[in-house]
Amino acid sequence: MKAKPENKLSIEVIRRHLLERAPSFAKKVAPVYQVLGWEWSGVGTPTASDIESTIEDLIGELSANIYEASTGGITVYIDRGNREYGIRMDIESSRYY
């Protein structure tokens, strides 16, 4: 889910927009975790409530110097170069260095 930011972004505006979108995003992706049988440590298969709470925690980690926070396949991010921010679920990711 991507949101087009206002002309001048502040971290507070971005956090507010992401927090507003967290509940609907969590409800959309919760069934994916169930179908995949994907479990989180200490939680098992996360519910929409678990996912929403995790998104809120990740949003709290964003700052002027931290543009991405993730755990359990959920990522919140700010892409200042493209003037966008959002929440995403990664099912598979491979990075090579």
C-alpha positions in Angstrom: 0.0 0.0 0.0 1.5 3.3 -1.0 0.4 6.7 -0.1 1.3 9.8 -2.0 2.7 12.3 0.5 1.8 16.0 0.9 4.1 18.6 -0.5 6.3 18.8 2.6 6.6 15.6 4.6 7.2 15.5 8.2 7.8 12.3 10.1 4.7 13.0 12.1 2.5 13.3 9.0 3.9 10.1 7.6 3.4 8.2 10.9 -0.2 9.5 11.1 -1.0 8.3 7.6 0.6 4.9 8.1 -1.2 4.4 11.5 -4.5 5.2 9.7 -3.8 2.5 7.2 -2.5 -0.2 9.6 -5.8 -1.8 10.5 -7.0 -2.4 6.9 -3.6 -3.6 5.8 -3.4 -6.0 8.8 -6.8 -7.4 7.9 -5.8 -7.9 4.3 -2.6 -9.8 5.0 -3.6 -11.9 8.0 -5.2 -14.6 5.8 -1.9 -14.9 3.8 -0.1 -15.9 7.0 -2.7 -18.5 7.8 -2.6 -20.0 4.3 1.2 -20.1 4.3 1.3 -21.5 7.9 3.8 -18.7 8.6 4.4 -18.3 12.4 5.9 -15.6 14.5 8.0 -16.4 17.5 5.9 -16.3 20.6 2.7 -15.7 18.7 2.3 -18.6 16.3 0.3 -17.6 13.2 -0.4 -13.9 13.7 -3.9 -12.5 13.8 -4.9 -9.2 12.2 -4.6 -7.7 15.7 -1.0 -9.1 16.1 -0.1 -7.7 12.7 -1.6 -4.3 13.4 0.3 -4.0 16.7 3.5 -4.9 15.0 2.9 -2.3 12.3 2.4 0.3 15.0 5.6 -0.7 16.7 7.5 -0.5 13.4 6.0 2.9 12.6 7.4 4.1 16.0 10.9 3.2 14.8 10.7 5.5 11.8 12.6 8.7 12.2 14.5 11.4 10.3 17.4 9.0 10.0 15.6 5.6 9.9 13.6 5.1 6.7 12.7 1.4 7.0 11.7 -0.9 9.8 10.7 -4.6 9.4 10.0 -7.8 11.2 8.1 -11.0 10.4 7.7 -10.1 6.8 6.1 -6.7 7.5 7.9 -3.5 6.5 7.1 0.1 6.9 9.2 2.5 4.8 9.8 6.0 3.6 11.3 6.5 0.1 12.1 10.2 0.1 13.7 9.9 -3.4 10.3 8.9 -4.9 8.3 10.9 -2.4 6.4 7.9 -1.1 5.9 5.8 2.0 4.0 2.7 2.8 3.5 -0.7 4.4 4.3 -3.9 2.7 4.4 -7.7 3.3 7.4 -9.5 1.8 6.9 -13.2 1.2 10.3 -13.9 -0.3 13.3 -11.6 -0.4 16.8 -12.4 -1.5 19.6 -9.9 -1.2 23.1 -10.7 -2.4 26.2 -8.7 -1.6 
